[in-house]
Each structure stands twice: as structure tokens, then as C-alpha cells.
Amino acid sequence: MASIARSNAYQAVADICERLGVPHEVQNGSKHAKVCFTVHGRPISIVVATSPSDHRVYHNSRKATLRVLRQAGVPLPKNV
């Protein structure tokens, strides 16, 4: 089984959270993991695969994370 720390999908979510200063934690599952964080008192979790499905996984996970944060009301700088 692939380590979540080496997962490109997890790395994309973690990179965004760290750049924006959003504390996060990982809940491991058998095939997927959840990256959980709280924004404006609202718990949010993003499911990420522990192994990449294709070469676009980092980009897709990054975009999905930005979309969720934008919808939660997090102001995003242009250079994220």
C-alpha cells in the first residue's frame, strides 16, 4: 500500500493548506485518505487517493482544493 505522505494527491492538498496557513490533519483509510481542516468554524474534508490514478492527479487535487476553499469563503491570493 502506498504511503499517504508520498501521494501526489495528498501533497497537492497539503501544499495549498500550508501556503494559506490552514492547519490540516490526515485520516487514513484503506484505499483513500481524508485531509481534514476547519474554515470559519466549518469542518471540511477532501478525499484523496493513496496511489495516483494518472499523471494529472496533483493538478486535479490542487484545483479541487482551491475550489472547496473558495466556496468556503477563504480569500485566495492570486499566486496560490
C-alpha positions as CSV (number, residue, x, y, z in Angstrom):
1,M,0.0,0.0,0.0
2,A,1.3,3.5,-0.9
3,S,2.1,5.9,1.9
4,I,-0.2,8.9,2.1
5,A,2.9,11.1,2.7
6,R,4.1,10.1,-0.8
7,S,0.8,10.6,-2.5
8,N,0.8,13.3,-5.1
9,A,-2.9,14.0,-4.4
10,Y,-2.2,14.5,-0.7
11,Q,0.9,16.6,-1.4
12,A,-1.3,19.0,-3.6
13,V,-3.8,19.5,-0.7
14,A,-1.1,19.8,1.9
15,D,0.8,22.4,-0.2
16,I,-2.3,24.6,-0.5
17,C,-3.1,24.3,3.2
18,E,0.4,25.2,4.2
19,R,0.6,28.2,1.8
20,L,-2.6,29.6,3.2
21,G,-1.8,28.7,6.8
22,V,-4.7,26.3,7.2
23,P,-3.9,23.6,9.8
24,H,-4.9,20.1,8.5
25,E,-4.8,16.5,9.5
26,V,-5.0,13.2,7.7
27,Q,-7.4,10.4,8.5
28,N,-6.2,7.2,6.8
29,G,-8.5,4.7,5.1
30,S,-7.8,1.5,3.2
31,K,-7.8,2.9,-0.3
32,H,-8.3,6.6,0.3
33,A,-7.4,9.1,2.9
34,K,-9.2,12.3,4.1
35,V,-7.4,15.6,4.6
36,C,-9.5,17.4,7.2
37,F,-9.4,21.0,8.2
38,T,-11.7,23.7,9.6
39,V,-12.5,27.0,7.8
40,H,-14.6,29.7,9.6
41,G,-15.8,27.0,12.0
42,R,-16.9,24.7,9.3
43,P,-15.3,21.3,9.1
44,I,-14.1,20.4,5.6
45,S,-12.6,17.1,4.3
46,I,-11.2,16.3,1.0
47,V,-10.8,12.6,-0.1
48,V,-7.5,11.8,-1.7
49,A,-6.3,8.6,-3.2
50,T,-3.2,6.9,-1.6
51,S,-1.9,6.0,-5.1
52,P,-2.0,8.1,-8.2
53,S,-4.5,7.3,-10.9
54,D,-2.8,9.2,-13.6
55,H,-0.3,12.0,-14.3
56,R,-2.8,14.8,-13.6
57,V,-3.6,13.8,-10.0
58,Y,-1.5,16.7,-8.5
59,H,-3.1,19.3,-10.7
60,N,-6.7,17.9,-10.3
61,S,-6.3,17.7,-6.5
62,R,-4.9,21.2,-6.3
63,K,-7.7,22.7,-8.3
64,A,-10.4,20.8,-6.3
65,T,-8.9,22.0,-3.0
66,L,-8.8,25.6,-4.3
67,R,-12.4,25.3,-5.4
68,V,-13.5,24.0,-2.0
69,L,-11.6,26.7,-0.1
70,R,-13.1,29.4,-2.4
71,Q,-16.6,28.1,-1.8
72,A,-15.9,28.2,2.0
73,G,-15.1,31.9,1.8
74,V,-11.3,31.7,2.1
75,P,-9.8,34.7,0.3
76,L,-7.2,33.3,-2.1
77,P,-4.2,35.3,-3.3
78,K,-3.5,35.2,-7.0
79,N,-0.2,33.4,-6.7
80,V,-1.5,30.2,-4.9
